[in-house]
Each structure stands twice: as structure tokens, then as C-alpha cells.
Amino acid sequence: MAKHGMLRDFRFTDATEDIRGSKLYGLNDEKLGKIDDVIFDYFTGLIGYVVVDTGGWLTSKKFIVPADRLRLSAEHEDDFAVDLNKQQVESFPPYNELDLESDEQWADYEGRYRAKWEANPVMHRAETDRNITPTAQQMPGNSAANRAADFAAAENTDTGALTEGGFAASTDSVVISQSAVGIGPRWDRFQDRLRERRKQVIAKGSTEESADKYRKAG
């Protein structure tokens, strides 16, 4: 069984705590789609990516966004935003959720996906000269790595491999960011509920043999 998975058809008791269905907006308040699912670590319950359903404007239908790149939308209540536009999204390698079934395939996809991002004091996308103003979470002293370290101190999680941007540096393997904390109350409640119900989610979406393997995880 792979290390990462999705919620799929799992539903929380309180639907208001679920961010799935929230809209995601990009640069210039451009609607990119709706959050369809999340990709999380089976051992920790922490979210690495959100899966965005574009509604059809993207050939591959869906794409992923690192959770630590999200922020609450200032213009749309209960929705989220990211510093991307449609042209940039189209440059990502096509997302295929079947890659999650193999750690090797997922690591390969993450490596190709990671290559499309670059992290500098002023964020910019690979293969474009467009500068993107950093969000509050990307400002010095409040980087993803620093937030991850603070979170790990409370959760006893190893963050040695994390760097700003949510990717491991100088390595062929890619580490899913565990740093998506502080995005906002709605996000934090959602991630808390996911972590609390992690074993139920795994059991519902896995074979009994696989579920038993991870029943004591974390």
C-alpha cells in the first residue's frame, strides 16, 4: 500500500468542516476550479496537496497545489487562493491519481511537478519571468519551513528534510510538505478532523489487509 492517499467518498459528520467544494482562485481573482479532494500522509494525517477540479478548461481535468501555497481568499468568503494562473497550471505535468497507488510512481510525478516551481525571496514560476508578491506565509521569518518546525515541535514530527516551498533540497526524492498550518481557521479545523479520523479514512478506502497495516501507524 502506498504511503499517501485521498479522502475520496469519505464524509465528515459536520459538512461545514469539509473544505471540499470550496473554490480556488488564482492571480487577478481568476477562478481555477473547486477543491475536489486532498492528498495526505497515511502516517501523520497531514495534507500535502489539494486536488483541484477545473470543470473542464484543463485537458487533464484536475491538477494539484501544495497545501502550503494556499491562503484564504480575501475576496470570497470560505474560498481559497493561490499565486497561479491558468497558463502556469497548464505547464504542470498532467496529474493522474493512479500514481498515488505506487510510492515510486508518486515520487516520480512529484519530481517532475517540483521542477515547475522555484523558491526565492520573491516567488516566481519556472519558465516564466513573472514575479509573484509573496504571501504573508512566504515572508521571511514565516516561511513554510519555519511553520513546519513550529508545528513539528508540538507534534514531534521530523522536519529535517523540509525547506521553503515544501520540497526537499539536493535530493532526488520529494518530501510532501507537512507545513500547511496557519492558512486559516477553516483549513485548520479541516486538517484537525482529518487527523482525528485518519484511521477511519484509511480503513474505508483500503483493503482490510492494507488497512490493518496502517491501523497502528502514527
Steps between C-alpha positions, in 0.01 A plus 500: 500500500630845412579754769264769374132502424185708459169538681301396192140437611569526875274760659532678834207511741495880485504598133592858586845378608574361153687729259416283200280698267670827585606707200863571424596833347827589332675821402274793415212319674483247216290197596710185456247244621370331814687301763396143421716308747823508699809283495621415849764291675354176638741504796444857618168603349662822381396643165763544230285609206150601404354351182322759289225415251515758223155427364641425156729786394809286565562200274583271791192633690679523837825632643660519843624789712739465797296568811754749631445719191136558587357799680150613582341704223465865597215549252300180548388376840582135577702466179874484435760662278842416353756696300444322169320568173357257247801520271728398785272215602506371142879469525474245783542133408151343473372375834382139521370379836601144414861607559416511871467122504878465465755686710745479210255641246393776737860595575566518127197723445592724792849538360366618165241719669760650734712600202229749406542692823788712620526656845673838541442804727259618228309201370502433127396210288750298303498584129355845557642836600181601680567602858242411759470702820560269799206423723521561874599137546788535252653807664836466681454357846172342403613253237350159447807343659471718812130425531573132451761511776257667740233245416742209535613618842146452624435181303844340530526481120836482320546800270870468428443446130267797450595828341309811400256412228421163655758296308819331609818662370789321330329166476333290235212414732222747568353546844137606520479817705371463854491877545148601402409651834376850564312531170185587688250367755296307244806323363634424847167349611487287187853368548435433869190293412691311234774412745246393761323272251807390308463132584133501398590659168772244436275209594220625276719548197727196532486124501481340844859379469627847413285669761634268770853587394439867575259466790779562748685752287592828667 
